[in-house]
Amino acid sequence: MGTEKVEDTAENQHGSSTAGTAADKAADQTSQSPGTDELKKAYSELNDQFLRLAADFDNYKKRMAKEQNLRITTAIEQFTVEILEVMDNLERAEKTDDAHLREGLNQIRKLFMAILGRHGIQPIDCLNEPFDPAAHEAIAYVPADAADGVVIDQVARGYRMDDRIIRCAKVAVSKGNNREA
């Protein structure tokens, strides 16, 4: 009790300016705490929201990759089922006599080309056409009666899917008539 009175007296002697300063500091600390607490709370909420969005986006990427793989697998399965029809016909052709073999193989080729056509795959016609390095792969450059740079023989047919070349045609190209007279 005695010490309290001494402190009280000291505050009274210094005047209200010292007491006011201490009270102002206490009030300032009290007013900053709720603001700081609110900011921390808002930060925590935003951070939680960010983490949830990041997790949701990661799950979205995984789901999209899985769906894309499923679409690719389904497309390959559908195409394979159609190609298996060609395989069945080839097996039937192996069991026939030679007289009907060529006719059967011709029918199988037509069936196969129809399947490819349904999927936008078309052969590249190149005989007697000018050599095109985007669509042709030259495997020979030989003298011939045709003009220089014209495709004179097709060793393997090229194919395009819609407007994109998926396999270049392997061709022999004329280098003109170089015979000496």
C-alpha positions as CSV (number, residue, x, y, z in Angstrom):
1,M,0.0,0.0,0.0
2,G,2.7,2.4,0.8
3,T,4.4,1.9,-2.6
4,E,1.2,2.5,-4.5
5,K,0.8,5.9,-2.9
6,V,4.4,6.8,-3.7
7,E,3.8,6.0,-7.4
8,D,0.5,7.8,-7.4
9,T,2.2,10.8,-5.9
10,A,5.0,10.7,-8.5
11,E,2.4,10.6,-11.3
12,N,0.6,13.6,-9.8
13,Q,3.9,15.5,-9.4
14,H,4.9,15.0,-13.0
15,G,1.5,16.1,-14.1
16,S,-1.0,14.6,-16.4
17,S,1.3,14.7,-19.4
18,T,3.1,11.5,-18.2
19,A,-0.1,9.8,-17.3
20,G,-1.6,10.9,-20.6
21,T,1.3,9.5,-22.6
22,A,1.2,6.1,-21.0
23,A,-2.6,6.0,-21.5
24,D,-2.1,7.0,-25.2
25,K,0.4,4.2,-25.7
26,A,-1.9,1.7,-24.1
27,A,-4.8,2.9,-26.3
28,D,-2.6,2.8,-29.4
29,Q,-1.6,-0.8,-28.6
30,T,-5.2,-1.8,-28.0
31,S,-6.3,-0.2,-31.3
32,Q,-3.5,-1.8,-33.3
33,S,-4.2,-5.3,-32.0
34,P,-7.7,-5.6,-33.4
35,G,-6.5,-4.3,-36.7
36,T,-3.5,-6.6,-36.8
37,D,-5.7,-9.5,-35.7
38,E,-8.2,-8.7,-38.5
39,L,-5.4,-8.6,-41.1
40,K,-4.0,-11.9,-39.9
41,K,-7.4,-13.4,-40.1
42,A,-8.0,-12.0,-43.6
43,Y,-4.5,-13.3,-44.7
44,S,-5.2,-16.7,-43.3
45,E,-8.6,-16.9,-45.1
46,L,-7.0,-15.7,-48.4
47,N,-4.2,-18.2,-48.0
48,D,-6.6,-21.0,-47.3
49,Q,-8.6,-20.0,-50.4
50,F,-5.5,-19.9,-52.5
51,L,-4.4,-23.4,-51.3
52,R,-7.9,-24.8,-52.1
53,L,-7.8,-23.2,-55.6
54,A,-4.4,-24.6,-56.2
55,A,-5.5,-28.1,-55.2
56,D,-8.7,-27.8,-57.3
57,F,-6.6,-26.8,-60.3
58,D,-4.2,-29.7,-59.8
59,N,-7.1,-32.1,-59.6
60,Y,-8.6,-30.5,-62.8
61,K,-5.3,-31.0,-64.7
62,K,-5.2,-34.7,-63.6
63,R,-8.8,-35.2,-64.5
64,M,-8.3,-33.6,-68.0
65,A,-5.2,-35.8,-68.6
66,K,-7.2,-38.9,-67.6
67,E,-10.1,-37.9,-69.9
68,Q,-7.7,-37.2,-72.8
69,N,-6.1,-40.6,-72.4
70,L,-9.5,-42.2,-72.3
71,R,-10.6,-40.4,-75.5
72,I,-7.4,-41.5,-77.2
73,T,-7.7,-45.1,-76.1
74,T,-11.4,-45.2,-77.1
75,A,-10.5,-43.8,-80.6
76,I,-7.8,-46.4,-81.0
77,E,-10.1,-49.2,-79.9
78,Q,-12.8,-48.1,-82.4
79,F,-10.3,-47.9,-85.3
80,T,-8.9,-51.3,-84.3
81,V,-12.3,-53.0,-84.3
82,E,-12.8,-51.7,-87.9
83,I,-9.4,-52.9,-89.0
84,L,-10.0,-56.4,-87.5
85,E,-12.7,-56.8,-90.1
86,V,-10.0,-56.6,-92.7
87,M,-7.9,-59.1,-90.8
88,D,-10.9,-61.5,-90.7
89,N,-11.3,-61.2,-94.5
90,L,-7.5,-61.9,-95.0
91,E,-7.8,-65.1,-93.0
92,R,-10.8,-66.1,-95.1
93,A,-8.8,-65.4,-98.3
94,E,-6.0,-67.7,-97.1
95,K,-8.4,-70.6,-97.0
96,T,-9.8,-70.1,-100.5
97,D,-8.5,-71.7,-103.7
98,D,-6.2,-69.7,-106.0
99,A,-8.9,-68.9,-108.6
100,H,-10.8,-66.6,-106.2
101,L,-7.8,-65.3,-104.2
102,R,-7.1,-62.3,-106.4
103,E,-10.8,-61.3,-106.3
104,G,-10.9,-61.7,-102.5
105,L,-7.8,-59.6,-102.0
106,N,-9.2,-56.9,-104.2
107,Q,-12.4,-56.8,-102.1
108,I,-10.3,-56.7,-98.9
109,R,-8.2,-53.7,-100.3
110,K,-11.5,-51.9,-101.1
111,L,-12.8,-52.6,-97.6
112,F,-9.6,-51.4,-96.1
113,M,-9.6,-48.2,-98.2
114,A,-13.2,-47.5,-97.2
115,I,-12.3,-47.8,-93.5
116,L,-9.4,-45.4,-93.9
117,G,-11.6,-43.0,-95.9
118,R,-14.2,-42.9,-93.1
119,H,-11.4,-41.7,-90.8
120,G,-10.3,-39.0,-93.2
121,I,-7.2,-40.9,-94.5
122,Q,-6.7,-40.7,-98.2
123,P,-3.9,-42.0,-100.5
124,I,-1.6,-39.5,-102.2
125,D,-1.7,-39.8,-106.0
126,C,1.8,-39.1,-107.3
127,L,2.4,-40.9,-110.6
128,N,3.3,-38.5,-113.4
129,E,3.1,-35.6,-111.0
130,P,5.9,-33.2,-110.3
131,F,8.1,-34.2,-107.3
132,D,6.9,-32.6,-104.1
133,P,9.3,-33.0,-101.2
134,A,6.5,-32.3,-98.7
135,A,4.5,-35.4,-100.0
136,H,7.2,-37.6,-101.6
137,E,10.3,-39.3,-100.5
138,A,12.7,-39.8,-103.5
139,I,14.4,-43.2,-103.3
140,A,15.8,-43.1,-106.8
141,Y,16.6,-40.5,-109.4
142,V,16.8,-42.3,-112.8
143,P,17.0,-41.3,-116.5
144,A,13.6,-41.7,-118.2
145,D,11.5,-40.4,-121.1
146,A,9.5,-38.2,-118.7
147,A,10.5,-34.6,-117.9
148,D,13.0,-33.9,-115.3
149,G,11.5,-33.9,-111.7
150,V,8.4,-36.0,-112.5
151,V,7.5,-39.0,-110.4
152,I,7.8,-42.1,-112.7
153,D,7.3,-44.9,-110.2
154,Q,5.7,-45.4,-106.8
155,V,7.3,-47.9,-104.5
156,A,5.1,-47.3,-101.4
157,R,2.0,-45.2,-101.4
158,G,1.8,-42.1,-99.3
159,Y,-1.2,-41.1,-97.2
160,R,-2.7,-37.9,-95.8
161,M,-5.2,-37.5,-92.9
162,D,-7.4,-34.5,-93.8
163,D,-4.8,-31.9,-94.9
164,R,-1.8,-33.4,-93.0
165,I,0.6,-35.9,-94.6
166,I,1.0,-38.9,-92.3
167,R,3.3,-40.9,-94.6
168,C,5.2,-39.7,-97.6
169,A,5.1,-41.7,-100.8
170,K,8.3,-43.4,-101.7
171,V,9.0,-42.7,-105.3
172,A,11.4,-42.8,-108.2
173,V,11.9,-39.5,-109.9
174,S,12.9,-38.9,-113.5
175,K,16.1,-36.9,-114.2
176,G,15.1,-36.5,-117.9
177,N,16.3,-38.2,-121.0
178,N,20.1,-38.2,-120.8
179,R,20.7,-40.7,-123.6
180,E,23.4,-39.7,-126.1
181,A,22.4,-39.9,-129.8
